[in-house]
Amino acid sequence: MVHGDHNKTKNNGGFALIIFGALLLFLAPNIYPNMPELGTISLVGGLIIGSIGFYLKFFRNREKQ
């Protein structure tokens, strides 16, 4: 029973945030090319959302050594 608990995945949504941030980063500026300020905001938003997801996925549960 303890071994089964050890192998459970930790679904914290980090991977979903990485995917959403990447989609926002690459697709949103191309959808509305006539509005460059919207493209800049989506670029920055995609970077922020992706970096939050990267932190949640890879660094949050890592023990300090």
N, CA, C and O of each residue as an XYZ file, in Angstrom:
260
protein
N       0.812     -1.190      0.000
C       0.000      0.000      0.000
C       0.863      1.266      0.000
O       0.535      2.232     -0.688
N       1.922      1.271      0.735
C       2.789      2.442      0.781
C       3.465      2.651     -0.565
O       3.632      3.787     -1.009
N       3.853      1.560     -1.215
C       4.510      1.669     -2.508
C       3.556      2.247     -3.551
O       3.978      3.010     -4.419
N       2.285      1.892     -3.473
C       1.301      2.439     -4.401
C       1.110      3.936     -4.224
O       0.924      4.654     -5.207
N       1.153      4.417     -2.995
C       1.034      5.851     -2.749
C       2.254      6.609     -3.253
O       2.144      7.761     -3.673
N       3.401      5.973     -3.212
C       4.628      6.611     -3.670
C       4.618      6.833     -5.185
O       5.174      7.817     -5.673
N       3.995      5.931     -5.919
C       4.021      6.003     -7.380
C       2.881      6.823     -7.981
O       2.793      6.932     -9.204
N       2.021      7.393     -7.171
C       0.922      8.201     -7.706
C       1.471      9.493     -8.299
O       2.424     10.073     -7.780
N       0.865      9.927     -9.376
C       1.287     11.187     -9.982
C       0.713     12.348     -9.178
O      -0.361     12.250     -8.584
N       1.444     13.424     -9.179
C       1.007     14.629     -8.488
C       0.423     15.570     -9.527
O       1.164     16.254    -10.233
N      -0.875     15.609     -9.625
C      -1.541     16.453    -10.619
C      -1.733     17.847    -10.052
O      -2.743     18.140     -9.412
N      -0.761     18.690    -10.291
C      -0.851     20.052     -9.790
C      -1.126     21.057    -10.898
O      -1.149     22.258    -10.631
N      -1.334     20.613    -12.121
C      -1.675     21.506    -13.212
C      -0.503     22.216    -13.847
O      -0.703     23.081    -14.700
N       0.713     21.880    -13.460
C       1.878     22.554    -14.011
C       2.051     22.310    -15.498
O       2.382     23.224    -16.253
N       1.823     21.063    -15.918
C       1.989     20.746    -17.338
C       0.943     21.465    -18.179
O       1.245     21.934    -19.277
N      -0.276     21.554    -17.677
C      -1.333     22.266    -18.406
C      -0.994     23.751    -18.547
O      -1.262     24.353    -19.587
N      -0.407     24.337    -17.507
C      -0.014     25.745    -17.591
C       1.119     25.949    -18.588
O       1.157     26.964    -19.283
N       2.040     24.996    -18.664
C       3.121     25.096    -19.644
C       2.551     25.066    -21.060
O       2.945     25.868    -21.906
N       1.624     24.145    -21.317
C       1.012     24.034    -22.644
C       0.205     25.289    -22.972
O       0.296     25.812    -24.083
N      -0.582     25.772    -22.011
C      -1.384     26.975    -22.247
C      -0.499     28.193    -22.493
O      -0.792     29.011    -23.365
N       0.571     28.313    -21.732
C       1.495     29.425    -21.928
C       2.160     29.379    -23.287
O       2.338     30.413    -23.931
N       2.534     28.172    -23.733
C       3.160     28.037    -25.051
C       2.171     28.367    -26.166
O       2.531     29.029    -27.140
N       0.934     27.911    -26.028
C      -0.075     28.242    -27.039
C      -0.334     29.739    -27.090
O      -0.439     30.324    -28.168
N      -0.433     30.348    -25.930
C      -0.647     31.793    -25.883
C       0.546     32.537    -26.465
O       0.386     33.543    -27.156
N       1.720     32.043    -26.185
C       2.942     32.684    -26.665
C       3.041     32.662    -28.189
O       3.440     33.654    -28.799
N       2.682     31.545    -28.800
C       2.871     31.404    -30.244
C       1.642     31.755    -31.079
O       1.786     32.260    -32.192
N       0.446     31.502    -30.570
C      -0.738     31.677    -31.406
C      -1.402     33.039    -31.276
O      -1.898     33.571    -32.269
N      -1.425     33.606    -30.100
C      -2.175     34.848    -29.892
C      -1.654     36.026    -30.724
O      -2.476     36.776    -31.250
N      -0.345     36.233    -30.873
C       0.079     37.358    -31.728
C      -0.296     37.182    -33.202
O      -0.417     38.167    -33.930
N      -0.477     35.951    -33.639
C      -0.823     35.712    -35.043
C      -2.314     35.829    -35.317
O      -2.714     35.980    -36.471
N      -3.139     35.762    -34.288
C      -4.584     35.833    -34.494
C      -5.015     37.261    -34.834
O      -5.831     37.465    -35.732
N      -4.474     38.237    -34.127
C      -4.806     39.644    -34.363
C      -3.550     40.419    -34.742
O      -2.991     41.122    -33.901
N      -3.097     40.309    -35.979
C      -1.855     41.005    -36.358
C      -2.017     42.525    -36.455
O      -1.018     43.244    -36.472
N      -3.245     43.023    -36.519
C      -3.458     44.468    -36.637
C      -3.345     45.183    -35.291
O      -3.302     46.412    -35.255
N      -3.297     44.437    -34.185
C      -3.195     45.040    -32.856
C      -1.874     44.622    -32.206
O      -1.829     43.604    -31.517
N      -0.807     45.383    -32.412
C       0.495     44.969    -31.870
C       0.556     45.004    -30.341
O       1.326     44.254    -29.741
N      -0.241     45.858    -29.706
C      -0.217     45.882    -28.235
C      -0.823     44.612    -27.659
O      -0.379     44.137    -26.614
N      -1.829     44.054    -28.324
C      -2.403     42.784    -27.883
C      -1.393     41.658    -28.064
O      -1.323     40.752    -27.234
N      -0.620     41.702    -29.127
C       0.427     40.711    -29.343
C       1.511     40.781    -28.286
O       2.013     39.750    -27.841
N       1.875     41.984    -27.882
C       2.891     42.156    -26.839
C       2.384     41.667    -25.492
O       3.117     41.014    -24.749
N       1.133     41.981    -25.174
C       0.546     41.518    -23.916
C       0.449     39.994    -23.898
O       0.721     39.366    -22.875
N       0.065     39.403    -25.020
C      -0.028     37.944    -25.063
C       1.354     37.299    -25.002
O       1.493     36.214    -24.437
N       2.355     37.925    -25.555
C       3.725     37.418    -25.464
C       4.190     37.391    -24.012
O       4.716     36.383    -23.542
N       3.995     38.491    -23.313
C       4.390     38.565    -21.905
C       3.536     37.624    -21.058
O       4.056     36.956    -20.165
N       2.246     37.566    -21.325
C       1.361     36.660    -20.584
C       1.722     35.205    -20.792
O       1.690     34.417    -19.847
N       2.063     34.840    -22.010
C       2.478     33.465    -22.285
C       3.757     33.094    -21.558
O       3.897     31.981    -21.050
N       4.690     34.037    -21.511
C       5.936     33.788    -20.771
C       5.671     33.625    -19.282
O       6.246     32.743    -18.645
N       4.813     34.462    -18.723
C       4.515     34.393    -17.293
C       3.769     33.105    -16.949
O       4.129     32.420    -15.991
N       2.749     32.776    -17.707
C       1.970     31.563    -17.436
C       2.828     30.319    -17.611
O       2.751     29.396    -16.801
N       3.643     30.285    -18.658
C       4.527     29.147    -18.875
C       5.571     28.998    -17.783
O       5.893     27.879    -17.383
N       6.108     30.119    -17.293
C       7.110     30.029    -16.233
C       6.480     29.592    -14.911
O       7.121     28.880    -14.138
N       5.252     29.998    -14.636
C       4.558     29.512    -13.436
C       4.333     28.011    -13.541
O       4.544     27.283    -12.571
N       3.907     27.544    -14.707
C       3.715     26.107    -14.906
C       5.018     25.340    -14.800
O       5.041     24.240    -14.247
N       6.100     25.894    -15.315
C       7.418     25.247    -15.219
C       7.855     25.136    -13.767
O       8.400     24.113    -13.353
N       7.614     26.192    -12.993
C       7.954     26.155    -11.574
C       7.130     25.099    -10.847
O       7.671     24.330    -10.053
N       5.820     25.055    -11.111
C       4.969     24.079    -10.439
C       5.335     22.652    -10.814
O       5.270     21.753     -9.976
N       5.714     22.441    -12.055
C       6.003     21.086    -12.524
C       7.356     20.575    -12.041
O       7.464     19.412    -11.654
N       8.388     21.411    -12.053
C       9.734     20.911    -11.844
C      10.410     21.354    -10.550
O      11.296     20.651    -10.067
N      10.029     22.485     -9.973
C      10.790     22.989     -8.837
C      10.025     23.038     -7.520
O      10.648     23.121     -6.462
N       8.721     22.991     -7.550
C       7.947     23.180     -6.333
C       8.155     22.066     -5.321
O       8.335     22.336     -4.134
N       8.132     20.837     -5.767
C       8.209     19.703     -4.854
C       9.638     19.167     -4.685
O       9.834     18.144     -4.027
N      10.613     19.825     -5.254
C      11.985     19.384     -5.145
C      12.513     19.721     -3.756
O      12.337     20.836     -3.263
N      13.152     18.756     -3.142
C      13.693     18.979     -1.803
C      14.971     19.788     -1.897
O      15.732     19.660     -2.856
N      15.200     20.621     -0.896
C      16.426     21.399     -0.868
C      17.579     20.501     -0.436
O      17.470     19.730      0.517
N      18.679     20.624     -1.158
C      19.814     19.758     -0.869
C      20.897     20.501     -0.141
O      21.933     19.920      0.184
